[in-house]
Amino acid sequence: MTSSFKALKIAQEQIADLDLQLLKRTLRITQSPCDTKLTIGGRQLKAFCSNDYLGLANHAELVDALAQGGQQYGVGSGASHLISGHSAAHELLEQKLASFQKKHIQNARALFFSTGYLANLATITGLARLAQRGDLSIYSAKLNHASLIDGVRLAGAQMNATVNLFDHTQLNSLTDVLKKDTKSLKLIVIDGVFSMDGDLAPVKALLQLAEQYDSLLIVDDAHGFGVLGKRGYGILEQASIQSDRIIYIGTLGKAAGVSGAFVCAQNSFIEWLVQKGRPYIYSTATPPAIAHTLLKSLEIIEGDEGTKRRAQLNQLIKIWQDEMIFSEWKKVSSCTPIQPVILGSNASTLLAAKLLDEAGYWIPAIRPPTVAPGSARLRITFSANHSADDLRKLIATLNRIEQEVSEKVMHD
Ligand SMILES: *Cc1c(COP(=O)(O)O)cnc(C)c1O
C-alpha cells in the first residue's frame, strides 16, 4: 500500500531536490572504533576527518576507565542533575575542569553537559535571561558553529534582543556598533577555533572590547580544548588571557575523546545557569561512568602523554604547511589540526571525495549550508595517531587527485 498526503509529498520532493543540487548527505556506518583507520562496508579506510585530535577515542586506558566506571556507578544516571542524577563522578569532573581554567577565570566553576550543542543553547539562553526583555544585544561571529547560531536565535527571540553578526577578521565594524550600543547587557559570542576553517578567534582583542564596552565574552573552544596551550587547557591558556567576563565552553567528545561538554565561568554565572539554564535543568544527567572516563582523559591531556600527543600534532601541521602545495585548490591559513582544502563547487568536491575514497581515504565533502555557497571543501583533520608517513602519503594522493579532478571537470 502506498500512501500520499501533503507533508509526505513535500518531504519526498524536498529530498529529491537536495539530491539534484548535490546537497543530499549520506550516513556511512563504521564497523570499528574511532581511529585513524576505520572499517566501513568491510573495507579499511585511512581517516583524516574525525575531531579525535589527540587520538584518545579508542585509548586503552580510557576504555578500561569506562568499564570500571560502569562497575562503580552503573550505566544510567536516572534523573536530571537537580533531581538525583548528579553523582560524585560528575562533581569531581567539574572541579577538575574548573581547575584547568583557574588561571584565566577568577573564581572559576564548571558545569558539565551531555553535549556541546546543549551547553551552547543553555549558556546563551540562560545568560540572556540576566537582561530585561528588549535590553540585550548579542554579537555573534558570522562563521560561528550552528549550535551557537541556534542559541543566539533562541535567546534573541526569547528576550527580544538585538542580534548583530560580525566578521571575526574585521573587528573595526564590531567596535563601531559596540560604541553606539546602549543596552544594559551585551554578549559577544565566538568560536575559539573556527570549525570549518581552523583559524583562531582574536580572543585577546575581543576581550579588550568586552572590557571597554562592558560585555560578556562567550568563547566556544570545541576544537581548542585539549589541543591548544602548553597543557592543553585551550585557547585561554594559549592566548594567556584572564578575566571574569569570560564564559568558556569546551567539548569533551573531540580532543578529549569521550563525550559531553562543559561551561566554565565565574561561580555566579554558573550558579545562574544551574538555576535558569533550561537545557541543563530539564535533561537527564550523562551516565556517571562517562564522567569517570573523562577524569582519566583530563589526566592524560594535562600530563606528559598529552604534551607528546600535542607535539605530534604540531609536527603534522608543520609537514602540511611545508609540503602540501596545490596548483589550484586553496589551502586555508590554519595553525590547528583542522586543515581544509577549498575546491569551491559541490560537484568537484564530491568528485574529489569519491576519488579519495577509491584511493582508500575517508575525507567527506563539506558543502553548504555547513559552509558558505561556493566554498565546498575537503575538511582534513589530523590526529596524534597519524604518523608523518601517513600524512606524506595523503599529500601525494591529494596532488594526484587534484589533477584528475581538474581534468574531469574541464571535460564536463
Ligand atoms: C562540535 C561542536 C559543538 C557541539 O558539540 P557536541 O558535543 O558535538 O554537541 C559546538 N561548537 C563547536 C564549535 C563544535 O565544533
The ligand as a MOL file (V3000), in Angstrom:
LIG
                    3D

  0  0  0     0  0            999 V3000
M  V30 BEGIN CTAB
M  V30 COUNTS 15 15 0 0 0
M  V30 BEGIN ATOM
M  V30 1 C 31.1310 20.0660 17.6830 0
M  V30 2 C 30.8750 21.4550 18.0940 0
M  V30 3 C 29.8820 21.7660 19.0200 0
M  V30 4 C 28.9150 20.7390 19.5000 0
M  V30 5 O 29.4820 19.8800 20.4260 0
M  V30 6 P 28.8650 18.4250 20.5920 0
M  V30 7 O 29.4090 17.9570 21.8780 0
M  V30 8 O 29.3070 17.6570 19.4140 0
M  V30 9 O 27.3670 18.6110 20.6350 0
M  V30 10 C 29.7810 23.0560 19.4480 0
M  V30 11 N 30.5810 24.0240 18.9690 0
M  V30 12 C 31.5270 23.7730 18.0580 0
M  V30 13 C 32.3820 24.8840 17.5560 0
M  V30 14 C 31.6910 22.4860 17.5800 0
M  V30 15 O 32.6070 22.2380 16.6570 0
M  V30 END ATOM
M  V30 BEGIN BOND
M  V30 1 1 1 2
M  V30 2 1 2 3
M  V30 3 2 2 14
M  V30 4 1 3 4
M  V30 5 2 3 10
M  V30 6 1 4 5
M  V30 7 1 5 6
M  V30 8 2 6 7
M  V30 9 1 6 8
M  V30 10 1 6 9
M  V30 11 1 10 11
M  V30 12 2 11 12
M  V30 13 1 12 13
M  V30 14 1 12 14
M  V30 15 1 14 15
M  V30 END BOND
M  V30 END CTAB
M  END
